Amino acid sequence: MSAPVVYNQLAGQRVQRIEALSDGVFAIAMTLLVLDLKVPVANALQSEKELLKELLALGPKIGTYFVGFMTMGIFWVGQSAQLTYIEKTDRRLTWLSVFFLAFVSLLPFTTAYLSEHLQAKVAIGLYWVNIFMLGLILYIHWHCAYVSGLVSAKGEQGAAVSRAMLRRIVHAQLLYAGGALIGIIFPVVSVSFIFLVQLNYATAYTTFIKKLFRKGHNNNITTTPH
């Protein structure tokens, strides 16, 4: 007599379905960000000076637009990196992905709220909570996949990959938390700090600088006469 089939063993097996849904949600959410940027009414502007003044007034919204867009880009890359190593999923991981996407779709709202209230601690806190939940779910998602043996990397390589995945999430969340704490006293500085953190994770410029420093240090060692 064959063992009974449990629904949880059947549901949510294909990683490709999660990838397709994620790409769609990220694409829509990224597009929604730009809707917060309103073009000034042409007939209300009488001169180039007034037009420039209106454009400069959009500065905070444009800035938060880039902050929100980079946030989504970073988490899209993070999820993509995980799915690259996950061979198959299960019902638990699938629902974690769905909740992750729920907070992705919330980002256009928290970003718009931040752009309207840059000086408000509540706006900074709300945006940070959104980022924190994204990082937390991504952390749990990878941990569950790894301990369940659903990743392609095995043995020492798998352990190294897992450490790299989790370490990157923890480091980023600590930096974001630092930005949120700065917002208690200096809200605008907090947004600028978060932007610099995102710029680092998007371009890896600190890693590049470290490599240049090490290269220069090594060159000095090899050229210094003994």
Residue frames relative to the residue before (quaternion, step in Angstrom):
aa qw qx qy qz dx dy dz
M 1.0000 0.0000 0.0000 0.0000 0.00 0.00 0.00
S 0.3926 -0.7420 0.4954 0.2234 3.59 -0.72 1.06
A 0.5621 -0.6058 0.4497 0.3389 3.52 -1.19 0.64
P 0.5527 -0.6188 0.4330 0.3524 3.63 -1.04 0.69
V 0.4014 -0.7028 0.5397 0.2316 3.53 -1.11 0.77
V 0.2398 -0.7749 0.5736 0.1142 3.56 -0.79 1.06
Y 0.5483 -0.6508 0.4158 0.3210 3.58 -0.87 0.97
N 0.6336 0.5558 -0.3332 0.4225 3.58 0.98 -0.82
Q 0.6427 0.5128 -0.3203 0.4705 3.59 1.21 -0.44
L 0.6905 0.4722 -0.2681 0.4778 3.57 1.26 -0.30
A 0.6839 0.5310 -0.2884 0.4088 3.56 1.00 -0.85
G 0.8776 0.1482 -0.0935 0.4462 3.52 -1.23 0.66
Q 0.2820 0.7985 -0.4912 0.2040 3.59 0.81 0.91
R 0.7185 0.4818 -0.2515 0.4340 3.59 1.02 -0.72
V 0.3906 -0.7272 0.5237 0.2107 3.55 -0.68 1.14
Q 0.5966 0.6031 -0.3580 0.3902 3.58 1.07 -0.73
R 0.6260 0.5370 -0.3435 0.4492 3.59 1.07 -0.68
I 0.6430 0.5084 -0.3157 0.4780 3.57 1.03 -0.79
E 0.6406 0.5296 -0.3204 0.4545 3.58 0.97 -0.85
A 0.6687 0.5053 -0.3023 0.4540 3.57 0.91 -0.92
L 0.6657 0.4939 -0.2973 0.4739 3.58 0.93 -0.92
S 0.6552 0.5258 -0.3106 0.4447 3.58 0.92 -0.90
D 0.6540 0.5098 -0.3177 0.4599 3.58 0.88 -0.90
G 0.6608 0.5135 -0.3063 0.4538 3.57 0.97 -0.81
V 0.6745 0.4861 -0.2968 0.4697 3.58 0.90 -0.92
F 0.6526 0.5064 -0.3178 0.4656 3.59 0.92 -0.85
A 0.6504 0.5251 -0.3223 0.4443 3.60 0.92 -0.88
I 0.6792 0.4782 -0.2923 0.4739 3.59 0.91 -0.90
A 0.6683 0.5071 -0.3045 0.4510 3.60 0.89 -0.94
M 0.6466 0.5122 -0.3223 0.4643 3.58 0.99 -0.79
T 0.6530 0.5110 -0.3077 0.4668 3.57 1.05 -0.76
L 0.6356 0.5500 -0.3269 0.4320 3.58 1.02 -0.79
L 0.5559 0.6304 -0.3917 0.3743 3.59 1.11 -0.58
V 0.6940 0.4995 -0.2868 0.4320 3.57 0.91 -0.91
L 0.5510 0.6297 -0.3974 0.3767 3.61 1.18 -0.36
D 0.5919 0.5722 -0.3676 0.4326 3.58 1.23 -0.34
L 0.6251 0.5120 -0.3360 0.4840 3.58 1.28 -0.25
K 0.1093 -0.8186 0.5638 0.0133 3.56 -0.42 1.24
V 0.3924 -0.7097 0.5347 0.2373 3.58 -0.83 0.97
P 0.4993 -0.6615 0.4622 0.3155 3.64 -0.84 0.92
V 0.5390 -0.6248 0.4601 0.3277 3.56 -1.09 0.76
A 0.4670 -0.7306 0.4264 0.2577 3.57 -0.61 1.18
N 0.7200 0.4616 -0.2776 0.4375 3.62 0.82 -0.91
A 0.6180 0.5403 -0.3527 0.4492 3.59 1.26 -0.12
L 0.6647 0.4723 -0.2920 0.4998 3.57 1.30 -0.19
Q 0.2267 -0.8258 0.5102 0.0795 3.54 -0.70 1.14
S 0.8095 0.1289 -0.0533 0.5704 3.59 1.20 -0.31
E 0.6655 -0.4819 0.3877 0.4179 3.52 -1.35 0.23
K 0.6145 0.5666 -0.3387 0.4320 3.56 1.07 -0.76
E 0.6625 0.4911 -0.2957 0.4822 3.56 0.97 -0.87
L 0.6277 0.5382 -0.3294 0.4559 3.57 1.05 -0.79
L 0.6590 0.4982 -0.3003 0.4767 3.57 0.99 -0.89
K 0.6271 0.5426 -0.3289 0.4519 3.56 1.04 -0.80
E 0.6629 0.4950 -0.2964 0.4771 3.59 0.97 -0.85
L 0.6375 0.5269 -0.3222 0.4606 3.56 1.05 -0.78
L 0.6590 0.4969 -0.3072 0.4738 3.59 0.97 -0.86
A 0.6152 0.5546 -0.3435 0.4427 3.58 1.11 -0.64
L 0.6435 0.5150 -0.3123 0.4724 3.56 1.24 -0.49
G 0.3760 0.7784 -0.4463 0.2313 3.58 1.30 -0.14
P 0.6852 0.4758 -0.3061 0.4587 3.64 0.77 -0.93
K 0.6615 0.5011 -0.3136 0.4616 3.59 0.97 -0.78
I 0.6414 0.5085 -0.3235 0.4747 3.58 1.02 -0.80
G 0.6427 0.5321 -0.3175 0.4506 3.56 1.02 -0.82
T 0.6952 0.4521 -0.2795 0.4839 3.58 0.86 -0.92
Y 0.5523 0.5877 -0.3907 0.4438 3.59 1.18 -0.49
F 0.6917 0.4616 -0.2786 0.4804 3.57 0.87 -0.95
V 0.6036 0.5447 -0.3560 0.4607 3.59 1.08 -0.69
G 0.6884 0.4809 -0.2768 0.4671 3.58 0.88 -0.98
F 0.6552 0.5171 -0.3165 0.4507 3.57 0.96 -0.87
M 0.6703 0.4848 -0.2983 0.4762 3.58 0.97 -0.83
T 0.5879 0.5606 -0.3673 0.4530 3.58 1.09 -0.67
M 0.6795 0.4764 -0.2903 0.4764 3.57 0.86 -0.94
G 0.6431 0.5324 -0.3275 0.4424 3.57 0.94 -0.82
I 0.6558 0.5149 -0.3106 0.4565 3.57 0.95 -0.87
F 0.7121 0.4382 -0.2717 0.4766 3.59 0.87 -0.89
W 0.5843 0.5449 -0.3803 0.4658 3.60 1.14 -0.47
V 0.6518 0.4964 -0.3077 0.4838 3.58 0.97 -0.85
G 0.6477 0.5318 -0.3196 0.4423 3.59 0.98 -0.84
Q 0.6757 0.4671 -0.2953 0.4879 3.57 0.91 -0.88
S 0.6315 0.5417 -0.3307 0.4454 3.58 1.00 -0.81
A 0.6328 0.5304 -0.3292 0.4581 3.58 1.01 -0.81
Q 0.6539 0.5053 -0.3166 0.4657 3.58 0.97 -0.80
L 0.6940 0.4876 -0.2879 0.4446 3.57 0.82 -0.99
T 0.5540 0.6035 -0.3910 0.4195 3.59 1.19 -0.45
Y 0.7587 0.3722 -0.1892 0.5000 3.57 1.05 -0.79
I 0.6108 0.5388 -0.3637 0.4519 3.60 1.23 -0.18
E 0.3431 -0.7769 0.4987 0.1735 3.57 -0.56 1.24
K 0.7788 -0.0936 0.0809 0.6150 3.55 0.99 -0.83
T 0.3400 -0.7391 0.5489 0.1916 3.52 -1.21 0.47
D 0.2471 -0.7356 0.5963 0.2055 3.56 -1.29 -0.13
R 0.7521 -0.4009 0.2544 0.4570 3.57 -1.27 0.07
R 0.6443 0.5297 -0.3238 0.4465 3.58 0.98 -0.81
L 0.6894 0.4675 -0.2804 0.4770 3.58 0.84 -0.95
T 0.6200 0.5524 -0.3428 0.4392 3.56 1.03 -0.75
W 0.6894 0.4616 -0.2862 0.4793 3.59 0.92 -0.84
L 0.5831 0.5433 -0.3759 0.4728 3.59 1.12 -0.52
S 0.6412 0.5172 -0.3115 0.4736 3.58 1.03 -0.81
V 0.6382 0.5263 -0.3253 0.4581 3.58 1.01 -0.80
F 0.6734 0.4749 -0.2973 0.4824 3.60 0.94 -0.86
F 0.5842 0.5603 -0.3586 0.4650 3.58 1.13 -0.65
L 0.6903 0.4727 -0.2731 0.4748 3.58 0.91 -0.92
A 0.5643 0.5825 -0.3891 0.4370 3.59 1.17 -0.49
F 0.7013 0.4349 -0.2679 0.4973 3.58 0.98 -0.80
V 0.5578 0.5607 -0.3923 0.4697 3.59 1.20 -0.39
S 0.6949 0.4729 -0.2739 0.4673 3.58 0.88 -0.93
L 0.6208 0.5405 -0.3391 0.4554 3.59 1.25 -0.33
L 0.5189 0.6908 -0.3894 0.3192 3.59 1.21 -0.47
P 0.6217 0.5292 -0.3747 0.4392 3.67 0.91 -0.66
F 0.6504 0.5064 -0.3185 0.4682 3.61 1.04 -0.72
T 0.7031 0.4562 -0.2876 0.4635 3.61 0.76 -0.98
T 0.6196 0.5288 -0.3418 0.4687 3.58 1.13 -0.61
A 0.6613 0.4950 -0.3011 0.4764 3.60 0.94 -0.88
Y 0.6305 0.5283 -0.3247 0.4668 3.58 1.04 -0.80
L 0.6476 0.5139 -0.3071 0.4715 3.57 1.03 -0.82
S 0.6631 0.5152 -0.3127 0.4438 3.59 0.94 -0.86
E 0.6791 0.4783 -0.2844 0.4788 3.59 1.13 -0.62
H 0.7978 0.2050 -0.0791 0.5615 3.59 1.16 -0.58
L 0.0041 0.8540 -0.5195 0.0265 3.57 0.74 1.08
Q 0.7009 0.4604 -0.2677 0.4743 3.59 1.10 -0.61
A 0.5993 0.5958 -0.3502 0.4040 3.60 1.25 -0.15
K 0.4522 -0.6934 0.4966 0.2609 3.56 -0.86 0.99
V 0.6009 0.5717 -0.3552 0.4312 3.56 1.11 -0.70
A 0.6506 0.5210 -0.3158 0.4533 3.59 0.98 -0.84
I 0.6402 0.5067 -0.3137 0.4848 3.58 1.01 -0.86
G 0.6690 0.5149 -0.2973 0.4460 3.57 0.92 -0.94
L 0.6502 0.5188 -0.3134 0.4581 3.56 0.98 -0.87
Y 0.6584 0.5005 -0.3093 0.4695 3.57 0.97 -0.87
W 0.6534 0.5107 -0.3157 0.4611 3.58 0.98 -0.82
V 0.6256 0.5312 -0.3405 0.4588 3.60 0.98 -0.79
N 0.6177 0.5422 -0.3326 0.4624 3.57 1.04 -0.81
I 0.6799 0.4759 -0.2819 0.4813 3.58 0.90 -0.95
F 0.6396 0.5420 -0.3249 0.4376 3.57 0.98 -0.86
M 0.6663 0.5003 -0.3042 0.4617 3.59 0.93 -0.88
L 0.6182 0.5349 -0.3411 0.4640 3.58 1.04 -0.73
G 0.6866 0.4779 -0.2809 0.4705 3.57 0.90 -0.93
L 0.6431 0.5342 -0.3225 0.4439 3.58 0.97 -0.85
I 0.6839 0.4750 -0.2911 0.4711 3.59 0.85 -0.94
L 0.6395 0.5203 -0.3277 0.4614 3.58 1.00 -0.78
Y 0.6229 0.5360 -0.3232 0.4693 3.59 1.08 -0.76
I 0.6854 0.4779 -0.2804 0.4724 3.57 0.83 -1.02
H 0.6199 0.5638 -0.3374 0.4289 3.57 1.00 -0.84
W 0.6991 0.4510 -0.2821 0.4778 3.59 0.82 -0.95
H 0.6356 0.5392 -0.3360 0.4386 3.59 0.92 -0.88
C 0.6711 0.4928 -0.2982 0.4667 3.60 0.90 -0.91
A 0.6518 0.5130 -0.3184 0.4589 3.58 0.96 -0.84
Y 0.6823 0.5008 -0.2940 0.4441 3.58 0.93 -0.90
V 0.7118 0.4436 -0.2738 0.4708 3.61 0.80 -0.96
S 0.6617 0.4909 -0.3086 0.4753 3.60 1.19 -0.42
G 0.4737 -0.7047 0.4201 0.3202 3.59 1.28 0.02
L 0.4437 0.7163 -0.4352 0.3173 3.59 1.13 0.60
V 0.5939 0.5692 -0.3670 0.4343 3.60 1.27 0.03
S 0.5570 -0.6469 0.4206 0.3073 3.54 -1.15 0.65
A 0.6555 0.4955 -0.3158 0.4745 3.59 1.08 -0.68
K 0.1093 -0.8136 0.5709 0.0115 3.57 -0.81 1.04
G 0.8100 0.3197 -0.2031 0.4477 3.52 -1.34 0.22
E 0.8291 -0.1575 0.1424 0.5172 3.55 -1.06 -0.82
Q 0.6243 0.5346 -0.3417 0.4558 3.57 1.04 -0.75
G 0.6548 0.5168 -0.3072 0.4580 3.57 0.96 -0.88
A 0.6446 0.5139 -0.3172 0.4688 3.57 1.01 -0.82
A 0.6509 0.5134 -0.3126 0.4638 3.58 1.01 -0.83
V 0.6452 0.5130 -0.3134 0.4716 3.57 0.98 -0.86
S 0.6575 0.5198 -0.3079 0.4501 3.57 0.94 -0.91
R 0.6474 0.5115 -0.3208 0.4650 3.58 0.94 -0.84
A 0.6527 0.5176 -0.3137 0.4556 3.58 0.96 -0.86
M 0.6463 0.5260 -0.3162 0.4535 3.59 0.96 -0.88
L 0.7292 0.4380 -0.2441 0.4657 3.57 0.77 -1.06
R 0.6286 0.5461 -0.3418 0.4356 3.59 1.00 -0.77
R 0.6482 0.5219 -0.3241 0.4500 3.58 0.95 -0.84
I 0.6528 0.5074 -0.3180 0.4640 3.60 0.96 -0.82
V 0.6723 0.5017 -0.3007 0.4537 3.58 0.88 -0.96
H 0.6566 0.5086 -0.3176 0.4575 3.60 0.87 -0.89
A 0.6644 0.5015 -0.3092 0.4598 3.59 0.90 -0.90
Q 0.6773 0.4974 -0.3020 0.4502 3.59 0.89 -0.89
L 0.6194 0.5299 -0.3455 0.4650 3.59 1.07 -0.65
L 0.6555 0.4970 -0.3083 0.4778 3.58 1.00 -0.80
Y 0.6402 0.5111 -0.3235 0.4736 3.59 0.99 -0.79
A 0.6318 0.5254 -0.3267 0.4670 3.59 1.03 -0.79
G 0.6190 0.5319 -0.3346 0.4712 3.57 1.08 -0.74
G 0.6416 0.5198 -0.3161 0.4672 3.56 1.01 -0.80
A 0.6464 0.5169 -0.3153 0.4643 3.57 1.02 -0.80
L 0.6495 0.5125 -0.3186 0.4626 3.60 1.00 -0.78
I 0.6067 0.5393 -0.3494 0.4679 3.58 1.07 -0.71
G 0.6282 0.5777 -0.3205 0.4110 3.56 1.10 -0.77
I 0.5297 0.6240 -0.4144 0.3978 3.60 1.21 -0.35
I 0.7670 0.3080 -0.1596 0.5399 3.57 1.09 -0.76
F 0.8094 0.1058 -0.0090 0.5776 3.58 0.88 -1.01
P 0.2232 -0.8273 0.4993 0.1283 3.63 0.17 1.22
V 0.6832 0.4820 -0.3054 0.4556 3.61 0.84 -0.92
V 0.6245 0.5250 -0.3295 0.4752 3.59 1.04 -0.79
S 0.6118 0.5670 -0.3363 0.4372 3.56 1.07 -0.78
V 0.6588 0.4952 -0.3058 0.4768 3.59 0.94 -0.88
S 0.6437 0.5187 -0.3170 0.4649 3.58 0.99 -0.81
F 0.6424 0.5193 -0.3182 0.4652 3.58 1.02 -0.81
I 0.6454 0.5124 -0.3158 0.4703 3.59 0.95 -0.87
F 0.6292 0.5325 -0.3313 0.4591 3.57 1.02 -0.80
L 0.6605 0.4994 -0.3092 0.4676 3.62 0.94 -0.84
V 0.6106 0.5350 -0.3434 0.4723 3.59 1.06 -0.73
Q 0.6815 0.4823 -0.2880 0.4691 3.56 0.89 -0.92
L 0.6231 0.5382 -0.3357 0.4576 3.56 1.03 -0.77
N 0.6320 0.5291 -0.3261 0.4629 3.57 1.05 -0.75
Y 0.7100 0.4498 -0.2670 0.4715 3.57 0.87 -0.93
A 0.6501 0.5092 -0.3237 0.4619 3.57 1.15 -0.50
T 0.8036 0.2816 -0.1258 0.5090 3.58 0.98 -0.86
A 0.2778 -0.7840 0.5026 0.2356 3.58 1.29 -0.37
Y 0.2016 0.8229 -0.5139 0.1349 3.60 1.02 0.74
T 0.6115 0.5392 -0.3709 0.4447 3.63 1.08 -0.56
T 0.6247 0.5207 -0.3356 0.4754 3.58 1.07 -0.70
F 0.6373 0.5276 -0.3208 0.4610 3.56 1.03 -0.83
I 0.6576 0.5037 -0.3088 0.4674 3.58 0.95 -0.88
K 0.6383 0.5239 -0.3291 0.4582 3.59 0.99 -0.79
K 0.6433 0.5192 -0.3197 0.4629 3.57 0.99 -0.81
L 0.6475 0.5113 -0.3184 0.4668 3.56 0.99 -0.84
F 0.6488 0.5204 -0.3137 0.4580 3.55 0.99 -0.86
R 0.6703 0.4926 -0.3005 0.4666 3.58 0.92 -0.90
K 0.6374 0.5292 -0.3277 0.4541 3.56 1.02 -0.82
G 0.6684 0.4943 -0.2942 0.4715 3.54 0.96 -0.89
H 0.6377 0.5260 -0.3185 0.4640 3.56 1.04 -0.79
N 0.6624 0.5013 -0.2989 0.4696 3.58 0.95 -0.87
N 0.6377 0.5283 -0.3233 0.4579 3.58 1.03 -0.78
N 0.6387 0.5237 -0.3208 0.4635 3.55 1.07 -0.77
I 0.6401 0.5307 -0.3206 0.4538 3.54 1.06 -0.78
T 0.7126 0.4655 -0.2619 0.4549 3.58 0.90 -0.97
T 0.7238 0.4297 -0.2576 0.4745 3.62 1.10 -0.59
T 0.5536 0.6032 -0.4085 0.4034 3.60 1.21 -0.25
P 0.3844 -0.7382 0.4985 0.2425 3.61 -0.68 0.99
H 0.3839 -0.7238 0.5297 0.2195 3.56 -1.08 0.76
